[in-house]
Amino acid sequence: MMSAALMLMLLAASPLDSARGAYQSGELPKARAELESLLYPLRLDGAALEAEAHLLLAATYHAQEELARAEDEVVRGLAVHGDSALDPLLYPPDFLAFVERARAQHQTRIGELRAERSPRLFPAPSPIVDPIRPDEVPTSPALTRAWYLAPLGVGHFKHGRSGMGTVLAVTQGLGLAAAGVSLGTSLSLRGPDGRYSASDAGTARTLNVTYLVGAYAFAVAYAYGVLDGLVLTPAPPVRPVP
């Protein structure tokens, strides 16, 4: 029951939590990389979440003094969800003022992007700043779906799905820890003849139950991770070689 409750609680976490934490702690390259992987291509569900990601990426660019890119992301975020409220405890005052200036200066562009999104059958709108050239983006080797067979959410982290990867890592880690500690303690209570004393029998039974619960929690979480990665998640489209 405790493992199930923990998994439900972790599943409710926002996929932006990691990037938000990196931005707040000043780890701007990490926040930038995670947000760009979530937005291009889009891996977020819901306009509010997508808008928050654009604005958080804009704040990251702004902190790195890439103002043209920051302005572009602000415009895109406002086009997705114009009523997005910025948290003054998360964003500095100069960025809040930057957003309001962009809102006032690019009302026409924001309206055009919003119109292009409904219905969402058109190509992606042209950027208002020069796109990143292919030679500016570091290339990485192609990932295979076999990574999903690795425990502790390794495959999900490798494919940029840090939210689900964290859930699986925590759940499987807790299950393994509970099973290992319980089994080790239970074995240490055995006497030279391999049996438990009368005073330790009750404790040993409890530890055996804890071991089974931990092992079951790990097995269920691992099986779900493999199922989610290999079956429930569609394969990414193959990009043509330029």
Steps between C-alpha positions, in 0.01 A plus 500: 500500500780743587681433171180553301426826681856619439477421130169688465648800677808506275295459185319823590828695484543747215745408221640851543604447862856403413553792261337742744727382778808532278401857407444598863835355605684681220572187290400683181657261242316206659169688511546610138578151373201342678254768384619491140462121496143532633396771252686407180336267417208562733471234774256681731124460533280803556528866402576622854795263538634583154473875567678463834784312328538775236512770767742305717726449198468874425612577856798268453599671175449839668732401784759393240457838328362350180225760478385427144433134584342599829260736319412227251412254778294763684296562185446127451400449861248786490362368171437160658341634819467876518369500856810331643583653838869524584606414854692799645670261743647303209583772247705814568341847453705584189368191323140578600544846349656341190190281453264795526700696242492204263125461558443865403739508203400171334121490535459445126752217487346336807158509332640349179665212686182438698296486179746255343457263792125449444447271324850358549527361146745757367881486498682649794510883479820659381720620787538872565874447554750307294470127572795307634716375217572125490870565554418682827324200654719221635406166354448194715482132410157356433329347799349153479184393678697216662597752769147455640603153618742656749366538859465821705354703212830512307325468163258782577782732603692410183197592287445832680197385705636611835160510674419132447866410548496659846182311594647167396839568660349593836243219504741227390774635728273497804381149417855371463614673818208362702548149364878501551494637855217267604666191353839581650357568844285187488799281412709653777242387757547133416695289741781255417238235423331727245190553714359796685474512875158530660563866585605587143234303315245784494757754379618260231146453368456877477830538318407225255174678420686829451744325269217361287325838483821677397584239238143513364507881482828491307371233261175687429679831444760337276235320294303821459813689390574242231135495387483879488823533303460215251122481454313809623745760369502537120835481329647841411486593131810427299670822394631508143874539463578849363 
